[in-house]
Amino acid sequence: MRMMKENVQGFFDLPHHEKQKSAQKPGSLEGYGRAFVTSHDRKLRWNDTIFLKCHPRSCEILIRGQKSPGIQVIRIALEKYNEDMRKLAAEVVKYIGMALGIHEGELDLLTKSFGEGKYEVRMNYYPACPEPERAIGLLPHADISGITLLTECGNIPGLQVLSKDNCWVTVPPVPGGIVVNLGQIMEVYSNGTYRAPDHKAVVNKEKERVNLNSTLPVSSVQELVRQR
């Protein structure tokens, strides 16, 4: 986690022309750029992103055209980080399955799905914003995935979750901690026992914020949902 935090921050600190070597290609969200920009007429979010589909493919887009030793270090750190996050996700859903009381065979299939299913990572950079009340960090939404693991690269809060009484609550960063956010696949799988919370990202007037989102859509879990 320490290596990943340092190297992600290092990437966003690079000059713009260096980051552009890993830029998104037309028609693709993978690489460096801004997520989900479908029109130049819409309001843009106050952030930059590196988005990668890391499994079953590797992270070659991040190093495309790059000869910098620093980029190679990021790739090595990311591959190790991805491996560890996949193991963590499998452990988390194992205990969720145990709490749901599913039988051993299905529990094994559930944990295997998260250990071997599709995996994506998004690295987000939110610059300091002179008028944060007028900017969009990340729009309110619930994840459609199975599970997302969020790692903060600093101590700047920005994640907010919608509470049961319809109020936005700030999630304070915990040093060395990982925020586990369940998606709609797990909500459906658990028949609503576990909920996919609405959440958003706000920006800070004076300080930047960097974080990593490791997301497991897990196509085989979708098959489990259909079976249930």
N, C-alpha and C positions, 0 to 999 in steps of 0.2 A: 504493500500500500504506500509506503514511504517513497519507494522508487517511482511508482506511478504518479503520485502527486507532484513530485519534483519535475518529472519529465513532461507531464502535461502542461504544467505552468511554464516550463521552458519552451515548449512549442508555441504557446500563445504569445510569448515574449519575443519570438523571432520577428524580423522585419517582414512587412506584408509580402514582399516579392518572394521571400523564402517559403512562407506558408502557402502561397498560391501554387507552388509546385505540386502540392497535394490537394488541389482544389477539386470540387465536384465537376464531373463531366456533364454536358447537357443531357437531360433526361434521367439523371441519376442523383440520388441523395447521398451516395457514399463519397467520403472525402471531406475536405475543409470547405466551409461556407456557411450558409444559413439554411436552417431546416424548413421544409414545407413552404418555400416561396414559389407559388404557382402563378403570381401575377405581380407586375411592378406597380399596379394601382392599389394594392392592399397595404395595410399598415404592417411594417416589418417589426419583428421582435428585437428587443435590445440585447442581442447576444450573437456570438459566433459559435460554430459547432464543428466538431469532427465526428462524423457518423461512419461506422464500419460494421459490415456483416462479417463477424469473426468466425463463425462455424456454420456449415462445414468448411468454409473457405478460410484462408489465412488473412493477414492484415497487409497484403501487398499494396493496397491503394495508398496507405499512409507513407510508404517509402518510394512511390512511383516518381522517378526522375530526381530522387534525392541522393546526394553523395555525402551529405554532412554526417560525421560520426555521431552527432547528437541524435539524428533521426534514427540511426541504427540502434542506439541505446533505448529510445522510446519503443521501438519494435520489440526488443528483447523483454523489456519491462512489461509491455502490454500482453505478450504471449503468456508470461508467468501469471500476471494478474488475472487474465481470462481463465486460466486453468483453475486458479484458486476460487474465483467467484462461482464457477460452475459447480465445484465441489460443495461450496457453502449453500448454494441454492438447492442442491439435491438434499442436503441435510435438513434445511428448513422445511421443505415440502414433505420430507419423511415424517417429521413431527406433526405437521398439519394433518397428514394422512392418519397417523396414529390417533390424534385427537378426534378425527371424524369416525374412527372405528372401522376403517375399511379392512378387508381381509388381507392376509399376508401376500398372496399372489398379486393382487392389484396394487398393494403398497410397493412391492418390488418394481412393478411396471411403472408406477408413478415416479419413483426416485430415478429410475433408469432413464425415463423420458427427459427429465430435467438435466441429467448428466450428459446426455447424448443429443438432445434436441437442438434446434436452431438457437443461435446466440448472437446478440447485437450489443454494441457498446457505443455510447454517445458521450463525448467530452464537451462540456459547455463552458463558455466564457462570457460572463456578464460584466461589461465595463462599468465603471462609475458613471452615473447618469445625473446631469445637472438638474433635471426635473423628473424625479422618479415617479411622481404621482401621475405623470402624463405618458409614461412609457410602459410597454408590455415586455416583461421578462419571459414568461411562458403562460399562455392562456389557461384558464381553468379547464381541467379535463380529468378523466379516469383512464388509466392505462388499459389497453385491450389485451395485453400480454398475460403470461402466467405469473411472473414475478419480476420485480425490478429491484436491484441493489444499488443504493445511492451512497457514494463516498464523497465527502466534502474535502477539498484540497486546502482549506483554510478555516478560519473561525467566523466567517461572515454569514449570518443567517439570511435566508432567501426563500426557503421552501415553506409554503403555507398549506395547511390541510383544512378542509371544510368539516366542522364539527357537527354533531347531531342536532344542535340548536341553531344551525345555519350561520355560524360565525367562522371567520378565517382565523386559524390558530397557527402561529409561527413555530416551526420545529427547530429548536436550537441545535447547532452542531455539537457533537460530542467527540472530543479528541480520540482518535483511534476507533471510532464507532462506524457502523454501517446501518443506514436506514433501510428497512425491508418494506417495500410497497407491493401489495398484492394487486393483480390485475383482474380483468373481467373473466378471463378463463377460469381462474381459481374461484371466483364468486359463483359462476355457473356450476363448476365442478362440485363445490361444497353446498349447492342448493341454497345459497345465501347465508350460510353460517359465517363465512368470511366475506367481507365486503371489499370492493375496489373503491377506495376513497377518491373523491374529487380533490385535486390539488393544483397549485399554480406556483410560479416563481416570481418574486418581486425583486426590484433592483435597488441598489444603494447609492445615495447621493455622493458619497466620498470615497468608497472603496470598491474594488472589483471583487468578483466571486468566480471561482472555478470549481467544477465538480465533475464526477463521472457517474453515468447511469449504465449499469449492466443489465440488459433485458433478455429474458428467455421467453420467446413466444411459444416454443415447444409444440410443434405440429402434432406430435403423437398424443399429447395431453388433450388436444381438441378431439381426437378419436375417442379418448377415454370419456370425455364429456358426452359425446353422442351415445356411447354404450350405457352411461348411467341414466 
